[in-house]
Amino acid sequence: MGQQLRLAWRSIWRQGRRTAITVFVITFGLILIIILTTLEEGVIRSVIDSGARLQAGHVTIEHEDYRLAPSVSLSVPDAENLAAELSGLPQVQTAKLIVSGEGVARSGAGAFGVLIAGVVPELERETSPLAENIVEGEYLAPDDPKRIVIGTVLAERLRLKPGKKLVIATNDADGELVERLYRVKGIFRTGTDEVDGALIHMQLDAARDLFNLPDGSATQIGLVMKNLDRLASFLPLVEKSLGGNSDLAVHPWQTIMPGVAGYVVVERTSYLIMEGFLIAMVSFTILNTLLMSVTERKKEFATILALGGRGSNLRLQVFFEAGLIAILGILIGGVLGGAVAYYYSVNGLDLATFVPGGEVEISGISVDSTIYPMFTARLMSLICGSILVVTLVLSLIPISRVTRLSIANLLR
Amino acid sequence: MSAIVETRNLTKTFGKGDIAVHALRGVNLTINPGEFTAMAGPSGSGKSTLLNMIGCLDRPTSGEVFIEGIATQKLRPMALSDLRRDRIGFVFQSFNLIPVMTALENAEYILMLQGKPVKERRERVRDLFEQIGLGGMESRFPNQLSGGQQQRVSIARAVVAEPALVLADEPTANVDSETGMALIDLMLQLNEQRNVTFLISTHDSTVMDRAHRLIRMRDGQIDGA
C-alpha cells in the first residue's frame, strides 16, 4: 500500500505542469465555493438570527392553538417558571417572555393598527436588534410601566416624538375593550417598514396589565440558542422539559417565521446550483487529467499486467493518484479559502458600497450590510469532503478503462 | 525431464472472414529446462504472437499451451496472472521499465507482487545487480540510464524471481551492436549460472549464432528447428 502510494505520488508529477494546473483549478474552485458558501450561510444565519432575536427566539413555546388564532386569551399561565427552568439548559442563551397582542395606537394625527409586544427590557437589550437601533430617545428600562418605544414609521404617521403621549386601545384576555395612555420613550428604526410601522415594545408587566393577564403568564416563551446548528437535537429536550403539558406547543423558527424559512430554502437552492456548476467545472478538469494520464500510460499498465500485476493493483494506483491530486488541491484551497472566510467571519465583510442606505431587508427582516461569513469546521469539512468524494467517484471512469486493457495489443 | 513449454497444434487468427489473418497455423513446440532458444523469422511470421501465447498474454484460437505441464487455456485470468508472475519472466524490445520506479524498484517489482519482504527483495536485487554490472545504479530512474543499462534492469526484473522461463522479444533491437553483444553474454551467463530457460524472438544474427537452439518461423508455422 505504501509503495503504491509512493508510486502514485511520483506518477502525478510526471506531467508536473498538468498536475499543477489541475491542482490550481481545484484550489481556485474550492476557494470560490468556500467564500460563496460561508458568505451565503452568513447572510442566512444573520437573517434567521435577527428575526429570531427580534421576535420570539429560535424556538418558541406557546399555547397549542395560538398559531392558528393568535389571541392573548391563549396564554401560557406559568410562563415565568417554565422560562426559568428552560434557561438552565446548556443550549439556551436567553429565555424571553413575551406578551403579544394586537391593538390600535391613536394620537392627534390619527389611529393605526399596531402589534404590541410586552418584553423584559434587560433581556431585549442583550438579545434584540431593536434595542440597538434606537434613533431618538432611549430604549425601555425595567421601571418604565407607562412608557413605550415605537418605530420611525409609526412615529411619523402619528407625528410623535420621545416624551409625547399616545393611547393604545385593545381587547383584553376577557374580550373587554381597554384603553391606556402611554408616553413614547424612544423611537427605533430597523429598516423594515412592517416592523417600524407596527411594532410597539412595552414592559412585560405593563402588557400583562393592558391585556389583563395574570402575573407570571406570557403568550410566548422565546428561546434564543447559543448554537443554531443544534436545533434538531434541542427541540426534543424542550418538549421533554414541558413535562407532558399537552396545552403547549414547541415551534422551531421555521414555523414562527415561514417567510424566512422559504427564503432560506430558495437561497440555499440557488447557491447550491451555482456550486454545482463550480464543482462540475472542477470535476471535468480532474476527469480530463486522469483520463489523459491513463491513456498515456496504457503500455505501462499493460506491462504491469504482463509481469503478473493484478487489475486491482492498477485500480488502486489510479484511485490513489486521483485522491492525491484532490487532497493537494483541497489542502491549498481549503487553507486559502478558509483563511479568507475566517478573516471575514471575525472582522465582517462590509458591502455598504453595494447596499444603498447600509441595510437590506430580507423577508421582512432588516440585515446589516456588514456580513459575517459563517466559518465552521463542519461547513468546511462538508465542502472539502464533497470535492474529495466527487473526485474519487470520477476516478472510477479511468479506473474502468484500466481494467479493460488488452495486454497483447498494447505490448505489440 | 518434463518440458517447460509445450504447444500442441496452436493456431491464432485475428479478424474474421475475408480480412482474417492467420498468425499461427498449428504450431507444435517443446522447450526443455535450461535451453537457450532463439526464434527467428521475417516480420509477420508469428514470432511475437507465439511468444504472447506462451506468455499467457493472449488466448489461442485453438490448440493448447502447457507451461510446466499446466494447460493454460483452462486457467482463469487471475490464475494466468499468478502464473506469469511466478513462472514466466518477460524482456521487452523497448525495455518497458516503469518510469516512476528506480532501477532497484523496477527489478524488485515482481518480488513485491509476490509479497516478499523488503529486506529479501533488496538483497536479491542487489546481488543480481552486482552480478550483471548494475552495482551502484539502484537509485537511478530509467531516464537516467542508457539503453543497454535499461535492458539489463529489464533482464534483472525478468530473472530475479527465478522463473521457469524467460521470454525475450527482440531484446537487442533497440541497442547498438556492442551493447547487444553484452546483453547476449549476460543472458547466456544467467542461463549457465542460474539455469534460466530463455526463448528469444530475434532478427539479430548474433543471437541466432550463439543460441543453443534456433527455431525458424514462416507464415505462422515452424519452418525448421
Interface residues (C-beta under 8 A of the other chain):
Chain A: Q3 L7 R10 S11 R14 K299 E300 T303 I304 L305 A306 L307 G308 G309 R310 N313 I407 A408 L411 R412
Chain B: S48 N52 G55 L57 D58 M78 S81 D82 L83 R84 R85 D86 F90 F92 N96 I98 P99 V100 M101 Y109 I110 M112 L113 R157
